Amino acid sequence: MRKNKKQKEEDVAGSVIKGKTTEELKNAKQWLDSFIEWRSYTKLYKTYVTGLHNAIEYNGSDKVYCDYRLDGTVTGRLSCGMYSAEKPMGVSFHTLPRDTDNNIRSLFVAPGDKDFITIDYAGMELRVLAHVAQDERMLQAFRDGIDLHTYSASLLFNKSVDKIKKAERQIAKATSFLIVYGGTAYTLSNNNRIPLKRAEKIIDTYMDVFPGINKYIESTYSSIREDGYVTSIFGRKRRLLNVNSSDRKTVGRALRQGLNFTIQSAASDIILCAIKGLSPRLVPLGAYIVSTVHDSLEIVCPKNTLKECLEVCYDEMVNTPTLASEFGIHFDVPFAIDAEVGKSFGDGEAVQFNKGVPIL
């Protein structure tokens, strides 16, 4: 029987530790842990500490800049590139790590008597999926404000919500995003360390409990095969010429890319609409957008207009007036946001809203 990658890795690992004493294995583990830690710190230093120092030196000020590109991805999502060595003006905000011992994000500080506001759409891509697929179960879960992943796990494993374990919720979450990002049963199996047969059964069950999702996938695949392209609800188009390939794996990849495009592209255009609508509304408050990372916005705001700024952000991102006026699109699923406020980009504290009013 031909061995897969995981089995080969296990064989190599077994050969390495064979015949070693417990003390030797303990010392080896300590060395490997130290090496991995050193690698992570080296990457942080070279990419961000050195990168920021070069940018500040090049710019002649304490400011760095983002290089956003509208044409940097096939989905329409903004890309944030690194400036070249000849023009080291900034760093990529998109790759700034969130969780590090030294909190690298705290290096970015709001100027003067201002704060950083970070506002992130909650579960945007799955909300888009629920809307375009018109799956009643998923739509209702979002309308009721319940945790989608726990709810999905209860359906997948035929348990009550209060009986769902952390690992089961994680598998349900992974399965949902598998649909969005075009993964396979092998992906689910490998990433969650479950047998391939079980992963296949979980995906089949997911399609049964969310029939609208299954129907949407089938109709999208059929459209791609017939037309050779796919179109998002915003009218953005992606051609998928590989769908005519004689290679089955190539065709499968093209179909999954097309499905992902209809969801990720729409989520991207929603955040772009929010940027368009927010920018002029922030000016009278002395606030301005400094960055966007995927489904989030980073805003600098004076402390004395913080409440008004958060209210405007909530209105634009949750009630979506610009989305409705510019595109005539009204979603059948409510939007939700998570907000943090702090002096630096990495030290924000969560802010709750009560009917659009921030609780500060």
Secondary structure, DSSP 4 states (H G I P E B T S, - for coil): ----HHHHHHHHHHHHHTT--HHHHHHHHHHHHHHHHHHHHHHHIIIIIHHHHHHHHHHTSS----EEETTSSTT---EEEPPPTTS-----GGG--S--TT-GGGG-B--TTEEEEEEEESSHHHHHHHHHHT-HHHHHHHHHT--HHHHHHHHHTT--GGG--HHHHHHHHHHHHHHHHT--HHHHHHHHT--HHHHHHHHHHHHHHSHHHHHHHHHHHHHHHHHSEEE-TTS-EEE-GGGG-S-HHHHHHHHHHHHHHHHHHHHHHHHHHHHHHHHHHHGGGT-EEEEEETTEEEEEEEGGGHHHHHHHHHIIIII-HHHHHHH----SS---EEEEEESBTT--EEEEEETTEEE-
